[in-house]
Amino acid sequence: MDIKQAITERRSIKHYDTEHSMSDAEIKELMEHAILSPTAFNIQHWRFVNVQDKNKRQQIQDASWGQAQVTESSLLLVLCADLNAWEKQPERYWKEAPEEVQGFLLPAIENYYTNHHQAQRDECIRSTSIAAMNIMLMAKGMGYDSCPMDGFDFDAVAKIINLPHDHIITMMLTVGKKKTDARPRSGQLPLEEVLITDAF
């Protein structure tokens, strides 16, 4: 499947074939492409929790107001991010770069994020959102469907997955073989309304 087809055909699927399971190799392939998504300063602060335990899945479904895709999907990912990844051995992110690049970027990371809590949070949300799109498009290319989710009790899910205190949850993603098609697109705005040239 080419990228244009994947973008065109990707839809949010709410019901999955519960008889189908993804292989470990498929999940690995999917996630290896997730981590190729870009992050500011190459910080790679996304963390992906693959919830496999059936009891935890059920608890998360309960915290998601009963949404069926949580337990029906082959793969349930809780997309999280480490708010403080920028200060946790940042030299790791540039270990293959020339020394002059490291000499510039490592102080830049510290200067940008120190005491800039909104920037730390904003970057986490941006980065996991980009990664989510990688996952959804890659899944489509592999013959799977997906659904991004924010309709759940974030605090309850954080407790279920034992989220560290310096991490946040940004969304969840379900992936699997669709059982029912998505409804037709319900009201796409015209490009002319949303594409602005130069300024509003």
N, C-alpha and C positions, 0 to 999 in steps of 0.2 A: 504494500500500500504506500503510495507516495504521500508526501506531507500535505498537499492540498486536499487529497481525499480524506486523510485522517482528520484534518481540521473541519472539513465540511460534514463528515459523517459522525463526528464525536457528539454524543448527546448524553445528558444526565439520566442514567438508568436507575430505576427504583426497585426493580425486582429481578432477582438472579436465579439461575438454575442451581439449586442446592445440591444436586448430584455431582456437579462438576467441581474438581479441585485443581488448583494450579500446582505444577511441580516445583520443587525447590529450585531447579535450574531456571525455570521461567521467572520465578520471583527474583532470583539473583540477577538475571538479565535485565529485568525491568528496573531494579534498583541501581544497577551499575550505570544505567542511563539517567536515572534521577540525579545522581551525584555529579553529573557533568553540567548541571545547570549553574549559571553564574551567581556569584555572591560578591558583595562589596568587599574590597580588599582581599578577596579570595578566602574569607574567614570560614566559609563552609559551616555555618552554625546550625544548619538544619539537623534534626534528629528524627528518625522515622521509627515509630513503634509499631511493629507488626503484631497485632493482637490475634493469637491463635487459640488461646484457651477458651473453651466453649462457655465456661461460667463467666469469664470476664466479658466475652462478647454479649452474653445475655444482660449482664449488668450495664454495659454500655448502651445496649438497645433500650433498656429501661430508662437510662439517662438521656435518651434521644427521643423520648415521647413515643416509643414503640415503632420507630421506623424500621421496616422489614429488612432493608438492605444491609443493616448492621450485622445480622446473623445469617442472611441468605448469601452474601457475597463470598467469593473464594478468598478474597484478601481484604482485610480491614487495616488501614494505616492511620495512625494518629500522627499528624505532622506537628512536630514540636520544634523549638529552637532554643539554643543556649544564649541567653541575654549577655553573658559575660565571656563568650568564646573569644572575643577580641583580646582579652588579657590572659588567656590560658595558653601559654607557650606559642605566641603568635609567629615565632620564627619557623614553626612547622609549615605555615602556609606559603612560605617563600624560600624553602630550603634549597630548591633547585635553581633559584634565580641568581644572577650575578651579584657579587658583593655590593656593587654600587646601588643596585635596585633594592636590596635588602636594607642598605644604609639609609635609603630615602623612605621606604614604605613602613618599616617597623616603627620609627618615631611618628610617622603620619597616622598610623592606626591609633597609637596611644593618644596623640593630640586630639584626634577627631572624637573618640568615644569617651574619654575621661570626663566624668561629671555631665555627660550628655545622654541622659537616660532615655529621652524621647527618641534620639537617633538610634540607640541600641535596640529599642523595641520596634521602631519603624523598619530597620534593616532586617530584623527577624521576620517580620510579616512579609516584606517584599521578597526576601529570599525563598521562604517556604512556598509562597504563591507561585514564583517562577518554577520551582521544583515540581509543584503540583501539576503544572501544565505539561512539563516534561513527562511526568508519569502518565497522565491521561492520554497524551498523544502517542507515547510509546506503547501503552496498553492497547490502544486502538490499532496500531500497526501490527501488534501481536495477535489480533483477533479477539480482544477483550473489550468490554465496556466498563464504564466507571461513573462515579458520581461524587463531586465534592460536597462536603457537608459542613454547615456551621449551626445546624438546628439541634443543639444538644446542650446539656448543662456542663459547661467547661470545668467548673470546680469539681463536680462529681466524677467526670472522666479523669481529671488530674489525680484524684485519690485512687481510682481504680488502677491506673498505670504507675502509681507511685512517682509522679512527676517531681524532679528535683526543684528546690525552692527558687533557683535562678534560671529556670526554664519557663517557657510559655507554650501553650497549645495554640496553634493558629487555625487549624481545620482538621477534618478527617476526610479520608478518601476510601471509597469502596471500589473494588475491581472484581469482575467476574464475567460469566457468560450470561447475557441477558435472557430473561424468560419472557418478557413482553417488551415491545417496542416503545420508545418514547413517543409522546404525543407530538403532532406536528408543531413546528415553531409557532409560538402563540402571539408574537407581536414584535418582530424585529424592526428596530428603528431604521430609517433610511440613512445611508452613509452620509448624505448631504447635511443631516442634522447633527451628526456627531464628529465629523471631520472638519476641523477649523484651520484655516490658513493664517499663519502669522500671529493673530491675536483675536480675542473675542470682540 
